[in-house]
Amino acid sequence: MTDLSRLSQRRLRMMLEAGEEVLRCQEALARGGLNIVGEVLRGQGTFYEWNHYPEGDVYDRESHSQYYYHSHRGEQGEHGHFHTFLRRAGMPAGIEPAPMPGRQRWPSGEEELSHLIAISMDTFGAPVRLFATNRWVTGEAWFRAEDVIRMLDRFSIDHAYPSWPVNRWLSSMIRLFQPQIAELLRERDRVIREWKRGEVDVLEDTALEVTGAYPIAVDRQIARVRQALSKAEARG
C-alpha cells in the first residue's frame, strides 16, 4: 500500500480537494440515475469493443490533455477503461522522449504524446483499478517515468464535451491517485528494463501489454488522505 505519510501537506490538500471533486461528480450523475461510464457513452450509439468513445477522443486545446474510453481486454468484472494522455504542447519544458530502440516509429511533432495511466471501470460504472502499459498498446512516444510523473498535474479537461462531470471527474482522479500512478510508472520502467525475450524490441513486444496494476477505491483513498493530512498538521 502506498505510504501517504511522506507526502507534503500541500500535496495531501490537493489530493483531498480532488477527491471531494470526484465525489461531487459521481453524486451529481447518480442523482439523475447516471454514472461515469454511461455518461461518456451517452449518444454514442452501439458500444463496440476496440472503438474509441467518444468518437475522435476528447482533447483540451488549452492544456493539451486527451483521453478516450474503450473496451477490449476481457478482464473479469471490467466494463472498459479510460486511457489518458498529454500531448507535447502541454508538457513541461525540457522533456524529451527516452533514447530507446524503435524511436523512428513513434509519433512526433504536434502528434507526440505520452500515455499517463489507464483507469479500469466495473460494470456499475465505478473505478476499480489503475494500470500502466507498454508503448505499443497506445502508440505513444516513450518518456521516462520521472518525466511522465511531472506531467500528471498538467492533465486537465476543462470543457463540457462530451460531459462536464466526466471531464472534471477524470481530471480529479489523476490528482487523487497521483502517488499510486507515480509508483506504477516507476514499476513500468523497471519491468521494461528487465524484460528480455530474444531480440524482440521490448517496447513493441505484444507479449508484454500491462506492466503493472493497482486496485483502487475512491472512498478508501479519501479516508487515507484525510488521515495522513491530519497527522501531518498535528506534527506542524
N, C-alpha and C positions, 0 to 999 in steps of 0.2 A: 504494500500500500504506500502510495506517495506520501512523503513526510512534508506536511504543510508548515510545520513549526519553523522551518528555516527561511520561510518567505518573509519579506518586509511587510510592515503594516500597510504601506501603500499598495502593494500587490494584493494583499488579502482584501483590502477595501474595494479594489477594482473587481476582484472575483465575486465578492458579496453583492456588489451593485449589479454585476452581470447576472448572477443567479436570481436576484429578485426580478430582473427584466425577463429572464427565461420563464419564470413562473407567471408573470403578468401576461405574457404572450400566450402561454398554454391555457391559462384560465379564461382569457378573452375568447379564444376559439371554443373552449369547452362550453361556455355559456350559450353558444349558438349550435351546440351539438357537433362541433368540428374538432379536428386535430391537425397537427403539423403536416402529416403526410397527405391527408385528404385535401387540405388547403392548397398544397403545392401542385396537386394533380387536378384540382378543380378546373373544369372547362377544357381539359387536355384530351378528351376522347378516350378511346380504349387504351388500357395500360398494357404495353408490350415490353417484355424483357429486352434489355440492352438499349432501348431508346432513352434519350436524354429528356428529362422533364424539368421545367417546361422546355418546349422545342427551342433550340438555339441557345440554351443555357441562360443564366441570369448574370448580368455584368453591370457593375457600377463604374461609370466613366470617370468619377472623381477619385475614388480610392483604388480603382483597377482591381477590385476583388471580383471573383467569379465562382459560381457553383452550379451544380446540377444534381438531380436525383435520378437514380435508376435502380434496376434490379437484375441480377444475373447469377449470383453466386450460390443460391440454393441453400444458404445457411439455415439450420433449424431455428425456427422462431423469428427469422428476419423477413420483413416485407421487402426492404430495399435499403439503400444508403445514399447519403449525400457525399459528394466529392467537393472539396473546397480548394480554391487556388488563389494565388496572387500573381498578377502579370508584371512584367518588367518595369513599367512606368510607376508602379506603386511600391517598388522595393526600396529599402534603404540604400543610400549611396555607397558605392564601392564594392557591392556584392557581385560576384561573377560565378558562372557555373563551375562545378568541380572539374578538374582535368582528368576525365575518365574516358575509356575506350568508347567508340561509337558516337562521339560528340557531333560529328558531321550530320547525324540523322536527327538531332534534337531541334525543336523549334527555336527560332532566333528572331532578333529584331523586335517588332511590335508583338509578334506571336510568342515570344519567350515567356514561359510561365512556370511556376513552381507549385506542385501539389502540397497542400498544408497537412490535411488529415481527412479521413473519411469517418462518417458517423452512421452507424447502423441503427435502423428503426425497426421496432417489432410490428406485429400485425395489428396492434392497437394504436399505432402512430406515436409511440414513445421511444426515446433514445435509449439504447441498451449497450452500446459498445463503440469504442474508438478503435480505428486500426490504420496502420501505415502500410504503404505498398511499394513494390518495386517500380522502377521507372517506366517499363513497357506498359504497365497497367493503365496509366493516364497519359502517356505520350508527352511527358513534361521535359523541360531541361532539368538537369540534376544539380541541385545545390547542396552543399554540406549542411548537416543537421543544425549546427550553430547559426548558420545564416538563415535557415528556414525559421528557426525559433525567433530570430529578430523580426521576421515578417509577420508573426502571429497577431500582434497588436494592431497591425495595419489592415487586417481583414474587417471590412465593414460594408454592408449593403444598405445604403441609406435612401432607398426609394421604395415605391409601393408595388412594383411589378415583380413577381405575379401576386404577391401578398405582403403587405406591410408587417403583419405579425410574424410570418415565416422568416422574412429577411432580418427583422430585429432579433428573433429567437436564434437564428443560426449565427449571427454576429456575436451575440452574447454567449453562446455555447463555447465558442473558441476561447473567450476570455475566462469563463468559469472553469474550464478544464485545461487551462494553459500549462500547468505543471505536468499533468499526465501526458499531454500532447508532446511536450518537450522530451519527456522520458522515452516515448515511443519513437521520436525522431532520432534520438541518440542510439536507441536499440536498433533502429533501421540501418544506420551507418555501420554498427558493429556486425550485424548479420551480413550486410553487403561485403564488408572486408573479409569475413571468414568463409563466405560461400565459395566453394570450389566444385566445379563439375566439368572436368576435362578442359577443353579450350573454349568453352562457351562463354561469351560476354555476360557477366553476371547481371548487368542491367537489362539485358534483353532475354534472359533465360526464363521461359514461361513455366519452368518447374518451380520457380520462386515468385509467388504472387504477393502474399501478405507477409510482411516482415515482423509484425508484432501487433497484439491486440490488447485492449484494456476494457473490462466491463465497467459500466457507469450507471449511476442513478442520481438524478438531479437533486432530490431531497437529501440524500446522504452526503453529497458533496457540499451542499449549502450548510448543513449542520456541522461538518468538519471545518469549513472555512470560519464559521462563527466561533467555534470553539478555539481554533488557532488564533483568531484575532483577539478574542477575549483574553487569552493568556499573554499575548504579545503586549496588549495595552496594560495589563496588570504589571508586567515587568518594566513598563515605562519605555 
